[in-house]
Amino acid sequence: MNQFTLTCLWCNNTFTSKWDTTRYCSRSHKEQARQLRKRKRNPDYKPRTEHIKQCSGCGIQFTTTKATKKYCNKECREWFKEQAKRNRDATYINAKTPAFRRRIYFQSEGKCGICKQHIDLSIKYPDLQSYSIDHIVPRSRGGEHNANNLQAAHLGCNLTKSNN
């Protein structure tokens, strides 16, 4: 692999690079030159200011040029999102049990909350007449996932209703 010896246009120091088109010895020199060119084109231009923030995930302080950034790095963001998902799922864990599904069925007296017809529990998924649980106010519209907002429904009726 070829190595090229070049001179930095910002600091006039010599440096080596894999490419002959490199003009600056470091990313910061390249950014400083870009900021200078912007100021020359537009006198009202203000360079980005750095913000000192505290990471919402791990709590350490970090600097960023984006005012809305919450996490210090991608790994921290992904880990924190996973933890939030686990916390959300923990509140809905009882909704996956057969006892909870039966409770919703008997709460609705075995009738579809949409078409008011009887639901036959012997019919299994994916038949459109099989039993499913419907959110009265859809979660996508702010409804909660609790017994007060759930009703028994035929799978076909539930799919037709969608998030209305």
MODELLER restraints for C-alpha pairs under 7 A, 6 or more apart:
rsr = mdl.restraints
at = mdl.atoms
rsr.add(forms.Gaussian(group=physical.xy_distance, feature=features.Distance(at['CA:2:A'], at['CA:18:A']), mean=6.18, stdev=0.5))
rsr.add(forms.Gaussian(group=physical.xy_distance, feature=features.Distance(at['CA:3:A'], at['CA:16:A']), mean=6.18, stdev=0.5))
rsr.add(forms.Gaussian(group=physical.xy_distance, feature=features.Distance(at['CA:3:A'], at['CA:17:A']), mean=5.60, stdev=0.5))
rsr.add(forms.Gaussian(group=physical.xy_distance, feature=features.Distance(at['CA:3:A'], at['CA:18:A']), mean=4.98, stdev=0.5))
rsr.add(forms.Gaussian(group=physical.xy_distance, feature=features.Distance(at['CA:4:A'], at['CA:16:A']), mean=5.32, stdev=0.5))
rsr.add(forms.Gaussian(group=physical.xy_distance, feature=features.Distance(at['CA:4:A'], at['CA:17:A']), mean=5.24, stdev=0.5))
rsr.add(forms.Gaussian(group=physical.xy_distance, feature=features.Distance(at['CA:4:A'], at['CA:18:A']), mean=6.14, stdev=0.5))
rsr.add(forms.Gaussian(group=physical.xy_distance, feature=features.Distance(at['CA:4:A'], at['CA:19:A']), mean=6.60, stdev=0.5))
rsr.add(forms.Gaussian(group=physical.xy_distance, feature=features.Distance(at['CA:4:A'], at['CA:20:A']), mean=5.91, stdev=0.5))
rsr.add(forms.Gaussian(group=physical.xy_distance, feature=features.Distance(at['CA:5:A'], at['CA:14:A']), mean=6.68, stdev=0.5))
rsr.add(forms.Gaussian(group=physical.xy_distance, feature=features.Distance(at['CA:5:A'], at['CA:15:A']), mean=5.66, stdev=0.5))
rsr.add(forms.Gaussian(group=physical.xy_distance, feature=features.Distance(at['CA:5:A'], at['CA:16:A']), mean=4.46, stdev=0.5))
rsr.add(forms.Gaussian(group=physical.xy_distance, feature=features.Distance(at['CA:5:A'], at['CA:17:A']), mean=6.60, stdev=0.5))
rsr.add(forms.Gaussian(group=physical.xy_distance, feature=features.Distance(at['CA:6:A'], at['CA:14:A']), mean=5.50, stdev=0.5))
rsr.add(forms.Gaussian(group=physical.xy_distance, feature=features.Distance(at['CA:6:A'], at['CA:15:A']), mean=5.47, stdev=0.5))
rsr.add(forms.Gaussian(group=physical.xy_distance, feature=features.Distance(at['CA:6:A'], at['CA:16:A']), mean=6.06, stdev=0.5))
rsr.add(forms.Gaussian(group=physical.xy_distance, feature=features.Distance(at['CA:7:A'], at['CA:13:A']), mean=5.55, stdev=0.5))
rsr.add(forms.Gaussian(group=physical.xy_distance, feature=features.Distance(at['CA:7:A'], at['CA:14:A']), mean=4.36, stdev=0.5))
rsr.add(forms.Gaussian(group=physical.xy_distance, feature=features.Distance(at['CA:7:A'], at['CA:15:A']), mean=6.24, stdev=0.5))
rsr.add(forms.Gaussian(group=physical.xy_distance, feature=features.Distance(at['CA:8:A'], at['CA:14:A']), mean=6.21, stdev=0.5))
rsr.add(forms.Gaussian(group=physical.xy_distance, feature=features.Distance(at['CA:8:A'], at['CA:23:A']), mean=5.69, stdev=0.5))
rsr.add(forms.Gaussian(group=physical.xy_distance, feature=features.Distance(at['CA:8:A'], at['CA:24:A']), mean=4.49, stdev=0.5))
rsr.add(forms.Gaussian(group=physical.xy_distance, feature=features.Distance(at['CA:8:A'], at['CA:25:A']), mean=5.34, stdev=0.5))
rsr.add(forms.Gaussian(group=physical.xy_distance, feature=features.Distance(at['CA:9:A'], at['CA:23:A']), mean=6.05, stdev=0.5))
rsr.add(forms.Gaussian(group=physical.xy_distance, feature=features.Distance(at['CA:9:A'], at['CA:24:A']), mean=5.86, stdev=0.5))
rsr.add(forms.Gaussian(group=physical.xy_distance, feature=features.Distance(at['CA:10:A'], at['CA:24:A']), mean=6.63, stdev=0.5))
rsr.add(forms.Gaussian(group=physical.xy_distance, feature=features.Distance(at['CA:10:A'], at['CA:29:A']), mean=6.09, stdev=0.5))
rsr.add(forms.Gaussian(group=physical.xy_distance, feature=features.Distance(at['CA:10:A'], at['CA:33:A']), mean=6.86, stdev=0.5))
rsr.add(forms.Gaussian(group=physical.xy_distance, feature=features.Distance(at['CA:15:A'], at['CA:25:A']), mean=6.07, stdev=0.5))
rsr.add(forms.Gaussian(group=physical.xy_distance, feature=features.Distance(at['CA:24:A'], at['CA:30:A']), mean=5.62, stdev=0.5))
rsr.add(forms.Gaussian(group=physical.xy_distance, feature=features.Distance(at['CA:35:A'], at['CA:47:A']), mean=6.59, stdev=0.5))
rsr.add(forms.Gaussian(group=physical.xy_distance, feature=features.Distance(at['CA:38:A'], at['CA:45:A']), mean=6.82, stdev=0.5))
rsr.add(forms.Gaussian(group=physical.xy_distance, feature=features.Distance(at['CA:39:A'], at['CA:45:A']), mean=5.54, stdev=0.5))
rsr.add(forms.Gaussian(group=physical.xy_distance, feature=features.Distance(at['CA:48:A'], at['CA:65:A']), mean=6.22, stdev=0.5))
rsr.add(forms.Gaussian(group=physical.xy_distance, feature=features.Distance(at['CA:49:A'], at['CA:65:A']), mean=5.89, stdev=0.5))
rsr.add(forms.Gaussian(group=physical.xy_distance, feature=features.Distance(at['CA:50:A'], at['CA:63:A']), mean=6.23, stdev=0.5))
rsr.add(forms.Gaussian(group=physical.xy_distance, feature=features.Distance(at['CA:50:A'], at['CA:64:A']), mean=5.37, stdev=0.5))
rsr.add(forms.Gaussian(group=physical.xy_distance, feature=features.Distance(at['CA:50:A'], at['CA:65:A']), mean=4.52, stdev=0.5))
rsr.add(forms.Gaussian(group=physical.xy_distance, feature=features.Distance(at['CA:51:A'], at['CA:63:A']), mean=5.42, stdev=0.5))
rsr.add(forms.Gaussian(group=physical.xy_distance, feature=features.Distance(at['CA:51:A'], at['CA:64:A']), mean=5.24, stdev=0.5))
rsr.add(forms.Gaussian(group=physical.xy_distance, feature=features.Distance(at['CA:51:A'], at['CA:65:A']), mean=5.90, stdev=0.5))
rsr.add(forms.Gaussian(group=physical.xy_distance, feature=features.Distance(at['CA:51:A'], at['CA:67:A']), mean=6.65, stdev=0.5))
rsr.add(forms.Gaussian(group=physical.xy_distance, feature=features.Distance(at['CA:52:A'], at['CA:61:A']), mean=6.68, stdev=0.5))
rsr.add(forms.Gaussian(group=physical.xy_distance, feature=features.Distance(at['CA:52:A'], at['CA:62:A']), mean=5.68, stdev=0.5))
rsr.add(forms.Gaussian(group=physical.xy_distance, feature=features.Distance(at['CA:52:A'], at['CA:63:A']), mean=4.48, stdev=0.5))
rsr.add(forms.Gaussian(group=physical.xy_distance, feature=features.Distance(at['CA:52:A'], at['CA:64:A']), mean=6.57, stdev=0.5))
rsr.add(forms.Gaussian(group=physical.xy_distance, feature=features.Distance(at['CA:53:A'], at['CA:61:A']), mean=5.52, stdev=0.5))
rsr.add(forms.Gaussian(group=physical.xy_distance, feature=features.Distance(at['CA:53:A'], at['CA:62:A']), mean=5.48, stdev=0.5))
rsr.add(forms.Gaussian(group=physical.xy_distance, feature=features.Distance(at['CA:53:A'], at['CA:63:A']), mean=6.13, stdev=0.5))
rsr.add(forms.Gaussian(group=physical.xy_distance, feature=features.Distance(at['CA:54:A'], at['CA:60:A']), mean=5.57, stdev=0.5))
rsr.add(forms.Gaussian(group=physical.xy_distance, feature=features.Distance(at['CA:54:A'], at['CA:61:A']), mean=4.36, stdev=0.5))
rsr.add(forms.Gaussian(group=physical.xy_distance, feature=features.Distance(at['CA:54:A'], at['CA:62:A']), mean=6.27, stdev=0.5))
rsr.add(forms.Gaussian(group=physical.xy_distance, feature=features.Distance(at['CA:55:A'], at['CA:61:A']), mean=6.16, stdev=0.5))
rsr.add(forms.Gaussian(group=physical.xy_distance, feature=features.Distance(at['CA:55:A'], at['CA:70:A']), mean=5.66, stdev=0.5))
rsr.add(forms.Gaussian(group=physical.xy_distance, feature=features.Distance(at['CA:55:A'], at['CA:71:A']), mean=4.59, stdev=0.5))
rsr.add(forms.Gaussian(group=physical.xy_distance, feature=features.Distance(at['CA:55:A'], at['CA:72:A']), mean=5.44, stdev=0.5))
rsr.add(forms.Gaussian(group=physical.xy_distance, feature=features.Distance(at['CA:56:A'], at['CA:70:A']), mean=5.70, stdev=0.5))
rsr.add(forms.Gaussian(group=physical.xy_distance, feature=features.Distance(at['CA:56:A'], at['CA:71:A']), mean=5.74, stdev=0.5))
rsr.add(forms.Gaussian(group=physical.xy_distance, feature=features.Distance(at['CA:57:A'], at['CA:71:A']), mean=6.28, stdev=0.5))
rsr.add(forms.Gaussian(group=physical.xy_distance, feature=features.Distance(at['CA:57:A'], at['CA:76:A']), mean=5.99, stdev=0.5))
rsr.add(forms.Gaussian(group=physical.xy_distance, feature=features.Distance(at['CA:57:A'], at['CA:77:A']), mean=6.71, stdev=0.5))
rsr.add(forms.Gaussian(group=physical.xy_distance, feature=features.Distance(at['CA:57:A'], at['CA:80:A']), mean=5.47, stdev=0.5))
rsr.add(forms.Gaussian(group=physical.xy_distance, feature=features.Distance(at['CA:58:A'], at['CA:76:A']), mean=7.00, stdev=0.5))
rsr.add(forms.Gaussian(group=physical.xy_distance, feature=features.Distance(at['CA:62:A'], at['CA:72:A']), mean=6.05, stdev=0.5))
rsr.add(forms.Gaussian(group=physical.xy_distance, feature=features.Distance(at['CA:71:A'], at['CA:77:A']), mean=5.51, stdev=0.5))
rsr.add(forms.Gaussian(group=physical.xy_distance, feature=features.Distance(at['CA:94:A'], at['CA:100:A']), mean=6.53, stdev=0.5))
rsr.add(forms.Gaussian(group=physical.xy_distance, feature=features.Distance(at['CA:104:A'], at['CA:147:A']), mean=6.88, stdev=0.5))
rsr.add(forms.Gaussian(group=physical.xy_distance, feature=features.Distance(at['CA:104:A'], at['CA:150:A']), mean=6.91, stdev=0.5))
rsr.add(forms.Gaussian(group=physical.xy_distance, feature=features.Distance(at['CA:104:A'], at['CA:151:A']), mean=6.06, stdev=0.5))
rsr.add(forms.Gaussian(group=physical.xy_distance, feature=features.Distance(at['CA:104:A'], at['CA:152:A']), mean=6.13, stdev=0.5))
rsr.add(forms.Gaussian(group=physical.xy_distance, feature=features.Distance(at['CA:105:A'], at['CA:152:A']), mean=5.36, stdev=0.5))
rsr.add(forms.Gaussian(group=physical.xy_distance, feature=features.Distance(at['CA:108:A'], at['CA:151:A']), mean=6.08, stdev=0.5))
rsr.add(forms.Gaussian(group=physical.xy_distance, feature=features.Distance(at['CA:108:A'], at['CA:152:A']), mean=5.94, stdev=0.5))
rsr.add(forms.Gaussian(group=physical.xy_distance, feature=features.Distance(at['CA:110:A'], at['CA:118:A']), mean=5.89, stdev=0.5))
rsr.add(forms.Gaussian(group=physical.xy_distance, feature=features.Distance(at['CA:110:A'], at['CA:119:A']), mean=5.76, stdev=0.5))
rsr.add(forms.Gaussian(group=physical.xy_distance, feature=features.Distance(at['CA:111:A'], at['CA:117:A']), mean=5.36, stdev=0.5))
rsr.add(forms.Gaussian(group=physical.xy_distance, feature=features.Distance(at['CA:111:A'], at['CA:118:A']), mean=4.45, stdev=0.5))
rsr.add(forms.Gaussian(group=physical.xy_distance, feature=features.Distance(at['CA:111:A'], at['CA:119:A']), mean=5.63, stdev=0.5))
rsr.add(forms.Gaussian(group=physical.xy_distance, feature=features.Distance(at['CA:111:A'], at['CA:152:A']), mean=6.74, stdev=0.5))
rsr.add(forms.Gaussian(group=physical.xy_distance, feature=features.Distance(at['CA:112:A'], at['CA:118:A']), mean=6.24, stdev=0.5))
rsr.add(forms.Gaussian(group=physical.xy_distance, feature=features.Distance(at['CA:112:A'], at['CA:119:A']), mean=6.26, stdev=0.5))
rsr.add(forms.Gaussian(group=physical.xy_distance, feature=features.Distance(at['CA:112:A'], at['CA:152:A']), mean=5.39, stdev=0.5))
rsr.add(forms.Gaussian(group=physical.xy_distance, feature=features.Distance(at['CA:112:A'], at['CA:153:A']), mean=4.16, stdev=0.5))
rsr.add(forms.Gaussian(group=physical.xy_distance, feature=features.Distance(at['CA:112:A'], at['CA:154:A']), mean=5.99, stdev=0.5))
rsr.add(forms.Gaussian(group=physical.xy_distance, feature=features.Distance(at['CA:113:A'], at['CA:151:A']), mean=5.90, stdev=0.5))
rsr.add(forms.Gaussian(group=physical.xy_distance, feature=features.Distance(at['CA:113:A'], at['CA:152:A']), mean=5.87, stdev=0.5))
rsr.add(forms.Gaussian(group=physical.xy_distance, feature=features.Distance(at['CA:113:A'], at['CA:153:A']), mean=5.56, stdev=0.5))
rsr.add(forms.Gaussian(group=physical.xy_distance, feature=features.Distance(at['CA:114:A'], at['CA:153:A']), mean=6.43, stdev=0.5))
rsr.add(forms.Gaussian(group=physical.xy_distance, feature=features.Distance(at['CA:114:A'], at['CA:157:A']), mean=6.49, stdev=0.5))
rsr.add(forms.Gaussian(group=physical.xy_distance, feature=features.Distance(at['CA:119:A'], at['CA:131:A']), mean=6.35, stdev=0.5))
rsr.add(forms.Gaussian(group=physical.xy_distance, feature=features.Distance(at['CA:119:A'], at['CA:154:A']), mean=6.61, stdev=0.5))
rsr.add(forms.Gaussian(group=physical.xy_distance, feature=features.Distance(at['CA:120:A'], at['CA:130:A']), mean=6.88, stdev=0.5))
rsr.add(forms.Gaussian(group=physical.xy_distance, feature=features.Distance(at['CA:121:A'], at['CA:130:A']), mean=6.81, stdev=0.5))
rsr.add(forms.Gaussian(group=physical.xy_distance, feature=features.Distance(at['CA:121:A'], at['CA:131:A']), mean=6.33, stdev=0.5))
rsr.add(forms.Gaussian(group=physical.xy_distance, feature=features.Distance(at['CA:123:A'], at['CA:129:A']), mean=6.80, stdev=0.5))
rsr.add(forms.Gaussian(group=physical.xy_distance, feature=features.Distance(at['CA:123:A'], at['CA:130:A']), mean=5.05, stdev=0.5))
rsr.add(forms.Gaussian(group=physical.xy_distance, feature=features.Distance(at['CA:124:A'], at['CA:130:A']), mean=5.26, stdev=0.5))
rsr.add(forms.Gaussian(group=physical.xy_distance, feature=features.Distance(at['CA:128:A'], at['CA:154:A']), mean=6.52, stdev=0.5))
rsr.add(forms.Gaussian(group=physical.xy_distance, feature=features.Distance(at['CA:128:A'], at['CA:155:A']), mean=4.95, stdev=0.5))
rsr.add(forms.Gaussian(group=physical.xy_distance, feature=features.Distance(at['CA:128:A'], at['CA:156:A']), mean=4.40, stdev=0.5))
rsr.add(forms.Gaussian(group=physical.xy_distance, feature=features.Distance(at['CA:129:A'], at['CA:154:A']), mean=5.13, stdev=0.5))
rsr.add(forms.Gaussian(group=physical.xy_distance, feature=features.Distance(at['CA:129:A'], at['CA:155:A']), mean=5.93, stdev=0.5))
rsr.add(forms.Gaussian(group=physical.xy_distance, feature=features.Distance(at['CA:129:A'], at['CA:156:A']), mean=6.31, stdev=0.5))
rsr.add(forms.Gaussian(group=physical.xy_distance, feature=features.Distance(at['CA:130:A'], at['CA:154:A']), mean=5.53, stdev=0.5))
rsr.add(forms.Gaussian(group=physical.xy_distance, feature=features.Distance(at['CA:130:A'], at['CA:155:A']), mean=5.60, stdev=0.5))
rsr.add(forms.Gaussian(group=physical.xy_distance, feature=features.Distance(at['CA:131:A'], at['CA:152:A']), mean=6.93, stdev=0.5))
rsr.add(forms.Gaussian(group=physical.xy_distance, feature=features.Distance(at['CA:131:A'], at['CA:153:A']), mean=6.02, stdev=0.5))
rsr.add(forms.Gaussian(group=physical.xy_distance, feature=features.Distance(at['CA:131:A'], at['CA:154:A']), mean=5.10, stdev=0.5))
rsr.add(forms.Gaussian(group=physical.xy_distance, feature=features.Distance(at['CA:131:A'], at['CA:155:A']), mean=5.98, stdev=0.5))
rsr.add(forms.Gaussian(group=physical.xy_distance, feature=features.Distance(at['CA:132:A'], at['CA:152:A']), mean=6.09, stdev=0.5))
rsr.add(forms.Gaussian(group=physical.xy_distance, feature=features.Distance(at['CA:132:A'], at['CA:153:A']), mean=5.33, stdev=0.5))
rsr.add(forms.Gaussian(group=physical.xy_distance, feature=features.Distance(at['CA:132:A'], at['CA:154:A']), mean=5.76, stdev=0.5))
rsr.add(forms.Gaussian(group=physical.xy_distance, feature=features.Distance(at['CA:132:A'], at['CA:155:A']), mean=5.29, stdev=0.5))
rsr.add(forms.Gaussian(group=physical.xy_distance, feature=features.Distance(at['CA:133:A'], at['CA:150:A']), mean=6.55, stdev=0.5))
rsr.add(forms.Gaussian(group=physical.xy_distance, feature=features.Distance(at['CA:133:A'], at['CA:151:A']), mean=5.84, stdev=0.5))
rsr.add(forms.Gaussian(group=physical.xy_distance, feature=features.Distance(at['CA:133:A'], at['CA:152:A']), mean=4.91, stdev=0.5))
rsr.add(forms.Gaussian(group=physical.xy_distance, feature=features.Distance(at['CA:133:A'], at['CA:153:A']), mean=5.80, stdev=0.5))
rsr.add(forms.Gaussian(group=physical.xy_distance, feature=features.Distance(at['CA:134:A'], at['CA:150:A']), mean=5.60, stdev=0.5))
rsr.add(forms.Gaussian(group=physical.xy_distance, feature=features.Distance(at['CA:134:A'], at['CA:151:A']), mean=5.30, stdev=0.5))
rsr.add(forms.Gaussian(group=physical.xy_distance, feature=features.Distance(at['CA:134:A'], at['CA:152:A']), mean=6.07, stdev=0.5))
rsr.add(forms.Gaussian(group=physical.xy_distance, feature=features.Distance(at['CA:134:A'], at['CA:153:A']), mean=6.01, stdev=0.5))
rsr.add(forms.Gaussian(group=physical.xy_distance, feature=features.Distance(at['CA:134:A'], at['CA:158:A']), mean=6.15, stdev=0.5))
rsr.add(forms.Gaussian(group=physical.xy_distance, feature=features.Distance(at['CA:135:A'], at['CA:149:A']), mean=5.68, stdev=0.5))
rsr.add(forms.Gaussian(group=physical.xy_distance, feature=features.Distance(at['CA:135:A'], at['CA:150:A']), mean=4.68, stdev=0.5))
rsr.add(forms.Gaussian(group=physical.xy_distance, feature=features.Distance(at['CA:135:A'], at['CA:151:A']), mean=6.48, stdev=0.5))
rsr.add(forms.Gaussian(group=physical.xy_distance, feature=features.Distance(at['CA:136:A'], at['CA:149:A']), mean=5.35, stdev=0.5))
rsr.add(forms.Gaussian(group=physical.xy_distance, feature=features.Distance(at['CA:136:A'], at['CA:150:A']), mean=5.77, stdev=0.5))
rsr.add(forms.Gaussian(group=physical.xy_distance, feature=features.Distance(at['CA:136:A'], at['CA:151:A']), mean=6.70, stdev=0.5))
rsr.add(forms.Gaussian(group=physical.xy_distance, feature=features.Distance(at['CA:137:A'], at['CA:143:A']), mean=4.76, stdev=0.5))
rsr.add(forms.Gaussian(group=physical.xy_distance, feature=features.Distance(at['CA:137:A'], at['CA:149:A']), mean=6.52, stdev=0.5))
rsr.add(forms.Gaussian(group=physical.xy_distance, feature=features.Distance(at['CA:138:A'], at['CA:163:A']), mean=5.48, stdev=0.5))
